[in-house]
Amino acid sequence: MRKLSVQREEFVDPYQDEFRKKYGVWTDLASEAHQVIVDREGPPELPGVIVKNEETEYALISRVTVENEIGAKMIGKAPGHYCTIEAPVLRQHNREIQQEIGALLAKEIKWFLAEANLADEDTVLVVGLGNWNATPDALGPKVIDNLMVTRHLIELSPPELRHGLRPVAALAPGVLGLTGIETGEIIRGTVQEVGAKAVICVDALASRSVERLCSTIQISDTGINPGSGVGNKRMAINQETLGIPVIAIGVPTVVHAATIVSDALGYLEGRDPGQAQRAKDIPQRTQFNLDPQTIISGQPEKFSAQPPMTEQQKMQMIAKVLQPYMGSMIVTPKEIDELIDDVTQVIAGGLNAAFHEGVDYSEIFQYLS
């Protein structure tokens, strides 16, 4: 019997690694990465990166296009399209607002499906990545629970009843620690069996700002790397590994403790992007320009001539302080259960509306639990 040699593909994103080392920021959001560069480097326009913003009643939509390798290395993201819907009102538990955001999401998903050149009858496989036993990582499986799955129905239905419904299959493969199988391997085998023409992956992400947790949705056509938000190296899920277009939908649910500490040091150094705006909004507030070296030493004259720490030096110091138990700690809101449930409704509703034009959008949310 001939043995088959299978080589596991372990993926390390070189763009993100370089970005994190340079700026000391861990984020999966392209809009955040762009903002970090603008805040620290100055120029609003980056070579190879195009950013277009659109503001609606409830959300700010940021569309980032990374055109080439130059832009990819600068922003820390692979070449492709990234759309971010930032809606702080999502955390208000307002059903009507959730439906409005869901409609915006459906519009953006349709654009990505059109860019992938999918026909109306092409099957789409939706994959809910994550661990359903851990609430901050359960977004993907929860979305699958609320998805209108139609592939098995369309195949048995007469042609005149198929209009307006796309064949949709769904899968929640779990994580490597539960199954012993790489998630990418499960998806690749399923794609071949069901004949999917595109894959949509839903996963939890990491942000650099607690304000964006469960209030921001990112869509991209560059695929996804399961576990990358918490530092795990897994097989990439993208067009190169699957052979078909892969669209990723993600919501930040965690922030790295090291990022919070880094932001706190930046605030002490006077490098706080929101400080100027807060001073303008509340002029009576007393502003302090604090020097962390002065606070620590109590001898400002001793350190006044020393240059500021580089980002690499700062991250090394943070890692040393947080070790051995807090170096990889991630933080999530205490109300994460409710927030995950709310954003699940929005994503599932947006996907259902984008897939099934034959179903009236006003009825989409009636199908959700």
N, C-alpha and C positions, 0 to 999 in steps of 0.2 A: 504494500500500500504506500503510495507516494505521499510524503509529508508536504503540507502547504506551509510556506513561510509567510507570515503576516507581520509586517513592520508597523508598529504603532506610531502614529504621527503626533508628536508632542509639539505644540505650537507656542512660541514666545513672540509676542508682538514687538518687533524692534522699534517701531515708531513710538509706542507708549513707553517703553523702557527708557528710551533716550529723553523723552519729554519729562518723565518723572525725575530722572537724575538731574536734569537741567533746572527745573522749576520747583522740585520738591512737592508736586501736587499730584494726587491720585484721583483721576476723574475719568468716567466713561463717556461724558457728554462733550460733543464737539464744540458746542456753543460756549461751554465753560472753558475749554482749553483755549479757544480763541480769545475769550475775555481775559484770561490770565496773561497772555502774551501782550495784549493791548495795554493792560494795567501796568505791566512791568517793563515793557520795551518801548511803548509810546505810540508807534504808528498804527492807525486804525485799519490800514490795508496791508495784507501780507501777500508776498509773491506766491502765486499758485493757489490762493485761497480766495473764494468769492463768498461774501456774506450778504444776504438780503433779509431784511426784517419786515414783518407785517404785524400790525397791532389790531386786534379785534376787541369787542366789548369785554370779553372775559380772559383773553389770552394774548401772549406775545409769541408769534411764530417766527422762528429763526431758521433760515435755510442756508446751510453751509455746503459749498461745493469745493472739494479738494481735487484740484485739476491734475496735479502731477506729483512726482517724487519730492520735489522741492517743498511744495506745500505740505505734503505728508510728514516730512521730517520736522517742519517748523511747528505744526499743530499737534503732532503725535497721533494722527489718525490716518488710516489707509485711504488711498484715493477713492473717491466716490461721493455720493450725495447723503447729506445728513439733515433731517428736519426735526426741529425741537419745538414742541408746544409747551410753553411755560404758563401755567395757570394756577396761581396760589389759591384761587377760589375753590379749587378741587378739594381743599381740606375743610370746607365749610359744610360738607354733608348735604348739599342742596341738590335735589334730584333734577330739577329743571336745568340748572347750570351743568350738571353732569351730562345731560342729553345734548346740550349745546357743544360741549367739548367733544363729545362722541361724534357729532356731525362733522366737526373740524377734522378729527382724526380720520374719519371715513374718507373725506375728500383727499387727504394726503396719501392714504393707502392706495386709493384708486390711481393717483398719479404714479406711484411706484410700480403698481401692477401694469400700467400702460407702458412705462419705461422698460419693463421686462418683456414686452411684446407678447403678453398672454392673451389668448382668445377666450371668449366667454365660456366655452365648453372645456377649457383646460382644467385639470384637477390641481388643486392647491393643498399641500400638506401643512397644517398648522401644528407646531411643536411647542408645548409648554415646558420650558426648561426650568429646573430647580427642584428643590426638596420640599415636598408637601408637608413634611414633619417640622419644618422650621419656618415660622410665619414670614420673616423678611425675605425668604427665598421661595415662597409658595405662590408668587404671582402667576407664573406660567401655568402650573397645574390648575389653579383656580379659574383662569381664563378659559382653559379647555372645558371645564365643567359647565361654562355658560355659553359655549359656542354652538351655533346651529350647524350640525354635521349633516351633510346631504349626499355624500358620494354613494352610499348604499341605497338611498331612496331614488336617486336619479337613474341609476342603472336599471331599476325595476319599473320605472314610470314610462308611460307612453310619451313620444316626442312632444305632443301638444301641451303637456303639463310641465315640461322642463324649462320653458322660457322664464328668464329672470332669476334662475337659481344656478349657482356655480357648484360643480362637484367639489366638496370640501371634506377632507379627512383630517383627523386629529390624533395626536399622540402626546402622552405625558410620560417620557421614558425614565424619569427619576434621575438619580445621580450615580456616579461610579461607585461610591461607597455603599449604595444600597443594592445595586445590580451586579457589580463586578464586570460590567461591560461599558466601554467608552460610549458616551451619548452619541457622538458622531457616527460610530459604527452602527448603532441601532437605527439612526435616521437614514444612513446610506442604504441599509438593507430594505427599510420600509419604502423609500423612494423608488427603488427598483421594482418592488412587488406591486405597488399601487399605481405606478406609472405617473407620478406627480411631475408637473411641469415647472413648479416653483415651490419653495419652502418659505414659510413665515415662522420665525422663531420669536417667542415671547420670553423675556428673562428679566430678572432684577439686576440693577446696575449699582455702581458706586458713584457718589457725587462728592464735590469738595465743599458743598454748602448744605447745612441742615435745612435751610429755607426751601430747597428744591426737592426734598424727600417727599415722594408720593404726590408731588404737584407738577411734575415735569414728565413728558413722554417724548422719547426720541425714536425716530424711524430712520433706518439707513439701509443701503443696498450693498454693504460691504461684508455682510455676514456677522458672525459672532463667535466669541471664544468662551465657552462655558467656564465659570469659575474665575475669570480674569479679574473681576471686581474685587475678589478677596484673595488674590495672589496665587490661585491654583493654575497649573499649566495643563490644559486639556487639548484634545484634538480640535482644530478649528472647524467650524461649520460655515462654509462659504462656497462660492461657485467653483473654486478650484478643487475642493474635496468632494463635492456632490455632483458636479457637472451640470447643474441647473441654477437659475437665479435664486439667491437667498436674501430675503428681506428680514431685518431684525427690528423688533419693537421692544424697547426697554424702558423701565421706570426706575430711577434711583430710590433705593430703600435703605441704604446704609452710608455712613461716612466713616472714613478711617480715623482712628484716634490721633495718629501722627499728623493728619491734615489739620485737625482742630488745633493741635498744639502749634503747628507751623503758622496757622492764621493768627493765633494769639501772640506769637512772637512778632509777626508782621505788624500787628496793631500797636505793640509796644514800640516798634521802630518807627511808627508814624506812617506805615505803608498799609493803609486800610482804604479800599476803594469806596466804601460807603460813608467814610468819615466826613467828607466835604458836604455830601448831601444832607447828612444828619445835622451838621452845623448850620446849614441853610434853613432846614425845617424847624429847628429848635435853637434860635440864636441866643437865648438866655442861658443855654447850657455851657458850663465852663469846660473849655477844651484843654487837655493836658498833652504835652508832647514828651512822652516818656522814653528814656533810653534804658533798655534792659540791663546793659552793663553797669549803668549808674545805680540801678536798683539793687543789683546783686552785690556790688562792691562797696557802695556808699562813698566811693572816691571818684567823682566824675572827672577830675583833672588827670587821673592816671590813665583813663581810657579815651580821652577826647581825641587823641591823635591816631588811634588805631582805626584801620579801615573796617567797614561792616563785614559780617560773615557772609560768605558765599552760600548759595542754596545747598550745595553739596555738604559744606561744613555744618550747616544748620541741621540737615537731615541726619547726619552722623551723630550730632549731639542729641537730637530727639530720640533716635534709635537707642542710644546709650542710656538715656533717662528712662525710657519705657521698658527696657529689657529688665529681667528675662520674661516677664509674664504679660506685658501689655504691648509688646512690639507689633503684634499683628491684630490688635483689638479693633473691632469695628463697632460703631454706635448706631442705634436705630431708635426712633421715637417710642415713647411708652404706649401711645395709642396706635401702634402699628397694625393691630388687628382690624380696626375700623378703617384705617387709611387704605390697607390692601383691599378690603372688600369694596370700597368706593371706586378705586382706580381699576379694579377688575371689571366692574360694571361698565365703565367708560370704554375700556379696550375691547371687551367682548361685543359691546354694542356697535362700536366703530367698525370692527371686523365684519360683523354680520351685515351691516348696512353696505359696506364696500363690496362684499361677495354677492349678495342677493338683492339685486335691484328690483326684482319682482315683489319683494316684501316692502310694504310702506314703512318709511322710517319711524313714523309715529307708533307703529306696532312693534318695532324691534325690541324696545325695553320691556315689553310685556312678556317676552320669551325668557327673560332673565330671572333667575331665582332671587 
